[in-house]
Amino acid sequence: MELDKMDENDWKYHGEGNKSLVVSHVQLCRVLRLLKYPAEDSENPPQTAEQAFRQIQNMVDFSSTVMSSLLGEKFIHSGEVIKLPLEFVRQLSIKVQHQRPAWRCDKVMDIYSGCALCLPNLTSPAVHHPTHTPPLCIEIKPKCGFLPSPKHISKDIKTKVCRYCMHQHYKVANGKWKRRSLYCPLDLFSGNRQRMHFSIVHLIQEPQNNFKIFKGGQCIYSSKEGSDDSPDMNILLHHLRPYFLCGNNRLNSQMTSKAVLNDFIQVLMNALLSGGGDGGVAIDRGGEGWSFCEASHFKDRICHGSQGLPRDSVLSRILQTQMLDTLDIEGLYPLYRRVEQHLQDFPKERTRLQIDGPYNEAFLEKVQKCSMEDDGSVEYAAAKVHQYRVSMTAKDCSIMVTLVPGDAEEADGEGLSTQRQLRDFRPPAFSYSVSILDLDPKPFDSIPRQLRLDQKIVSCYLRTGGALPKGSLPLLPSIITSADREDCTLLFHPM
């Protein structure tokens, strides 16, 4: 990109979160993340251009130094900070404004600093095998995959029902979503294919903001917040079907909708469970009570098959990083107060304790080598707060799985006869890549808000007894009410 020749017409609205807005280039495989701030501050930006640059550089450093070491460098794309012409940024803001969801317009795009984060557009990979069908990209926000230890919590329900499932009740009660999702993160993180299949089915059924599918860079399947309607499963199947047909195989052209969906889920699970190393199990969760959530609708507690995540799989790395939170927000809050009171007395200590960064090797060492025993020091308390903040980033990250279909000839390459392919309805080979997104540092000052939210979520769940209003449970389409079709053997290799 030539920064002095930026044209807003070369960019389009891509999406946004709570703190930033994303635009994508119409030809190049690039996206720009621009900061947002409250609309009431639109005339008076809350920070200088230098502060905005430092904020974005902090995001890059946190991703490239801290999260990359914990999650695995192969999964991370940290990007770089760039300075854009202010006139380009202003014109871009005008262009994308009408495309933004109304409920996001309480914040405006930063048009004063000219700072942005430039990243690869993972929904439209630049390098893939030439094929008649564009790549599929699946974005999953898996959320927290474990239950807390009972040692530091005040409500026993938190050791039985996971945070995500309780939060669903709170969101439905407050009108954010019309229906509860039956997805449970503990099923996805179990490593057991039956439970994982079950969880992905329910992500597809009620995606909310936890599941999106892109085709050639365009979002083809997602939820709209506050909408009464579920996304159209038939449209999704229309898009998926060509990916699971083998050349001129006429039998496969008559694949049932359930078979198409099952093949898609099998491929997605293979990507989530793929890893390197010796293929060992990093986190063996078999037989441990905390690996089941009582609110999960998966009721077969005696699962057959593996019950753990392969070493170095993306799910294993995320779960291990999430589990840096050993205290829960309730056990962490007194340590936060210890640090906060120390900073009130000694404000300049904020720099030494690295409360706002820099996110360098020294910060990473504090996270990785924090003592198990509380010695009463502010250093111990700060290190536990840092661990919690890193854990919170892992609990809120997204996984992007890119699938590139291969040729029918490539599917033949493993020595299977055409008859075997016809009989097994075997789909073509897929190349794949897996990335982890949304790895921004969580602010130190957000911890009191996290505690208040936790209390509200638990109180709501206990008050309703885990029951939901009539009509808030989704109706399962017939094509996803069971997964009784035999699993396909899929050719699968990393890109």
N, C-alpha and C positions, 0 to 999 in steps of 0.2 A: 504494500500500500504506500502511495505517495501522500504523505500527510498534508502537503501544501496544495494538493489537488483533490481534496475530499469533497464529494458531492452527495448531499442527503438523498438524492434519488437512487443512489447505488445501495441503499440500506433499507431494510424493512423491519417492522416491529416483530420481535421474536417471543417475548414474554417478560415477566417481572416477578420479583419477590418483594419482601417487606422493605429491603434496603437498597435495591438496585433494579435498574431496567436494562433489558438486553435487546440489542438490534443485531441483525445478521446481514451480511453482504449478499447481494443477489447472485453473484458469480463466484467470488472467492470463498474458500472454506474458513471464514473468520466471523467471530462475533465480538461485539463491544459491550462491556458492562459499564453502565454509568450510574453514579450515585443518585439517590433520591433523598429529599427531606420534606418535612411537613409543608403543606400548601400555604399555611399562614406565614411561612418564612420566605415566600417566593421573591419578595422585594429585598429581603435582607438575609443573604445566605448565612447559615449558622457557622461556617468555617471559611478560612482563607484558602486560596489556591494551594498554598504550601501544605496546609493541614489536610486538604483533600488528597493531595499527592501522597502524603505520608500514610493516610488511612488505607489507600489502595496498595501501597508498597507493603504495608503490614500484612494485608491479605495475601499477597504473593509470598512474602517470607514465611508466614505461618503455614501455607500450603506446601511450599517447596522444601522447607527445613524440618518442620515439626510433623505435619500429617504425612508427608512423603516417607519419612523414616518409620512411622508407625504403621501405615497402611500398605506401603510398598510402592516404590518409585514407578513401577510399570503401570500403575493404575492412575497416576496423577498428572494433570496438565495445569501448571500453575499460571502460565501466561506472563505478560509483561505490562508495566504501566506505560501509557503513552500520553502525550500532550496533543490535543486536537485544536484546530482553529475554532475560536469562539463563535464566529458567524456560522460555521458548519453545525456546531452543537445546537445553536438557537433554531436554525432552520429544521434540523432533525427533530427537535422537541415539538415544533409545530406540526410536522408531518405525521408523527406517530400518535399525537394526542388523541385523535378520534378513534384510534384502534385499541386504546387501552380499556380494560374493563372499568365500568363506572365505580365499582367498589374499591378500585386501586387509586382513584384520582384524588384521594385525600392527601397524597404526596405528589410532588412535582420533580421533574428531572433536573439535576444540577446543570445549569447552563452558564455558570460563572467561572468555574475552575478550569474547564477544558480537559480535565483528567479523566481517563478511562482505563479499563483493564481489557487488553486484547487477548483473546483466547481462540483455539481452534473450534470450529463448529462441529461438534460430535454428532449432531443429527444428520449431517450431510458430509460424510468422510470424503476427503479429496482423492484418496488412493484406494481403489478396489478393482476387482477383476471385472473386465467388460462383460456385461450380462444384460439380458433384455429386461430384467427387473431390477429396480433400484434397491439400495440397501434398506433394511428395516432397522430402526433404532428404538429400543425399549428403555424408557426411563422409569426407574423404581425408587421411591423414597421409602426404605424398609422400616425405619424407626427403631425403637429400642428392643433388642432381642433377648432380654433376660429379666428375671424378677429380682428385686433387691433382697439383701440379707435382712432378717428380722431384727438384727442387733440395734439398729438406730432408728427404727420407724415406730410411729405411734399408733397406726391403724393396721391391724392384722390383714385386712383385705389386700394390702399392697403386696403381700407375699403370695397371694393366690390369683389375683387378676392383674394382668399387665397394664402398664400405663396407657398404651394405645387403646385398648378395649374400653377402659374407663373414660378416656378422653372422648371416645365416640359418643358415649351417653351425654357428656357435657355439651358437645357440639350440637347434637340433635336437640337437646333441651333448650339451647340458646339460639336455635334457628339457623346456624351456620350451614348445616346439611339437613336435608329433608329425611334422609334414610341413613341408618347405621350401616357401615361396611362390616362384613363378617370376616374380613381379613384379620389375622392375628400374627404379629411379627415372630412370636415364639415358634409358630409352625414353619415359617420360612427359614428361620435360623436353625431349625432342628437338624438339618442334614438328612432327614428321612424323606425319601422321594414322595411317599404317600402324603405326608403332611405338607410338604412343599407344593405339591400339585394342588392340594386343597386350598392353600393360601393364595396361590396365583390365580386360581379360578375366581376367588372372591375379590382380588384386586381388579380383575377384568370386569367383573359384574358391577362393582361400585368403585370406580377409580379414584374418586375425590381428587385430592392433589398428590396422591401417592403413586399414580401409574399413568403413563402416556405412551403412545406409540407414534413414531414418525416414519414416514415413507419418503425417501428422497428429499429429506429436509422439511417436509410439510407434516404438521400434526394431523393425524387421521383419526385419533381416538383419545378422548379425555373427558373429564367432567367439567361442568360449569357450576361454580359455587352458587348455592342458593336456588339452583334450578329444580323444578318438580320432576323433570324427565331424566331417566337414565340414558347414557349414551347408547346408540343404536348398534346392537350386536351384529345385525345383518350387514351393516356397512363394513364393520370390521372384518367379517368373514369374506365379504366380497374382495377386500384388499389382500387377505391372507391366502386365499385359495391358490392363486398362481404360484406361490412359493413352495407348495407341497404337492405339485403335480410333476410326474416324471416324464418329460418329453411327450411322446405320442401315445402314452399309456392311456388307453380309453377307459380302462377300469378305474383308474385314479381320477379321471374327470368326473366320476360319479361318487367321489368320496363324500361321506356324510359330513354335516357341519360339525358334529361332535368329534369326528376323526381329524378334521382340519385343526380344530382348536386344541385337541390333545397333542397332535404333532408339534404345534407351535409351543405349547407349554413344555414338552420334552426338550426341545431345542434350547429354550430359555433356561431351563433347569441345568442342562449340561454346561452352559456358559457360566452360570452362577456357581457351579461346583467345580469348575475347571481350576487348576492351579499348577504350580511347578513342584519342584523338590521330589521327595520320594513317595508322594501320594499318601503319606500317613495321615492320621487323624489328629488335628491340633487341639480340638475341644471335644472330648468324648462326653456326650450328654445322656448316654443311656442310663435309665434307672433313676435319674435324679429328679425329684419332685419339682424343683424350680424350673424345669424345662417345659412344663405344661402350664397353660393358663386356663383357669376354670371357666372363663367366658368364651373360650374357643369352641366353635361348633364342630370341631373335629373330635369325635368321641371315642375313637378306637385307641385307647391308651396303651395297648399291647401291639405296637407297630412291628411289622416284619421288615427286615433289611437293616441298612446302616442307620446309625443313630448318632452321627457326628459329622462335622464339617471337615472336608479334606484340607490338609495343611496348605497354606498360601492361596486358598480360594478367596475370592473377594469378600464373601460373607464371613469367612473365618477371621480375616484381617479386620473387618469392621467391628465384629463382635468383640474381639480381643481389645480393641481400642475403646469401645463403649464400656467395657468392664473395668477401665481405670477408675470409674465411679464406684468406689467400694463403700461409700458412706450413705448414699442417697442424699437428696437435697436436705432432708431433715438433720442428718448427721453432719453435713457439710456446713450448714448455716452458722453454727456457733464458731467455727473456724473462720468463716467469712467475717463475722463480727469482731473476732480478735484482730484480724488484719485491718479492718475498717477503723477500729478504735486506735490502733497504732498509727495509722496514716493521719488521723485527726491530730494526734500529738506531734507527729514527725512527717509533715507533708512531703518533704524531699525524699523520703524513703521509698516513695512510689517508683522512682527510677531504679534504685538498687534491687527492689523486689520484682522488677519487670512486670508490673501490673498491666501496663499498656504496651508491652514489648520492650525492647526489640525481640522478635521471635527468631532467635539464633540458636547456636549449639548449646549455649549456657542455659537457655530456657528449656530446651529439649532435655538436657541432663537433669534439671530440677523435676521434670515430669517423670522421667524414667527411673530416677534413683531416689525418689522420695522414701523416707524411712517409714516402716510399718508402725512404729510406736510414736505416740505424741509426747514430745519432750517439753511441751508448753511454750515453745518458741514461736515467734511470728514467722520465722523462716519455714518451719514445718507447716503452719497454717496456710501460708502463701502457696507452698508446693502442692498441698491437697486441693486448694482452690484452682490452681493451674490444671491439675489432673482432671478435676470436674469439668472445667471449661473445654478441655480437649475431648473428653467423653461426650459432652453435649454436642460438639461439632459432629462427632461420629454418629450420634443418635439422630441428627438432622440432615445427614448427607444424602446424596442421590447416587444411584448406580446407573450408568448408561451402557447398555449392551448393544453393540452394532453387529448385525447379521448380514453377511453378503452371500447370496445363493451361488452355488457352483453350477457346473454343467452336469447334464445327465451322464455324459461320458465319465466325468470324475466320480460320480456315484457308482459307476460300474467298476471302478479301478480296484476295488477290494476283492475281486474274484467271485462276486456273487453273480449267479446266472440271471438272465432276464426273467425266467420263471419265478425265481425267488423274489425278485423285485415286484413282480405282479402280485404274487401271493401276499407279500408283506406290506403292500402299499408303501414302499420305502421312498421317502422324499430324497431330493438331491442333497449333495454335501453343502455345508455352510462353513464359510470362514467367519471368524468372530473376533471382536476385540471388546474388552471390558474396561471401563473408566469409572472413577469416582469424582463426583462434582459437589459443589456447594460446601466448600471447606473453609469458610470464613471463621475467624476467631470470635467466640462469644464474649461480650463485654463483661468485665469484672462487676460492673454496677448493675447487671441484670439479675444477679442472684436473688435479691429480695423479691423481685417480681416472679422469679421461678418458684420460690417457696409459696407465695400467695396463690399462684395458679395451681400448684400441686394440691394445696388445701381445698381449693374450690372444686377441683376434679374429683377428689376422693369424697368430699362431702356430698356432692351431687349423686355420685354412684351409691353411696350408703343411704341417702335419703330416698332414692327411688327403688332401692333393693335390687338394683341391676335390671329393673324392668323398663321397657320403652313404651312411648305412646303408641296407640294403635296406628298402623300404617307406616311406621318408621322402620320396620324390618323389610328388606328387599325381597321381592318374589324372584325365585330362580328361573331363568329361561330353561326350557327342557333340554337344550343342547348342552348345558353345563351342570345338570343335576347329578351326573355320575361320570366316573373316569374308568369305565369297565373295559375299554379297549386295550388290547395288549400293547405295551410300549414298543415303539419303533426303535430299531437300531440305526442311529444316525451317524453318518460320517461328519467329523467335526475337527477342525484344526484352527489354531490361532493365526491371525494375520500378522 
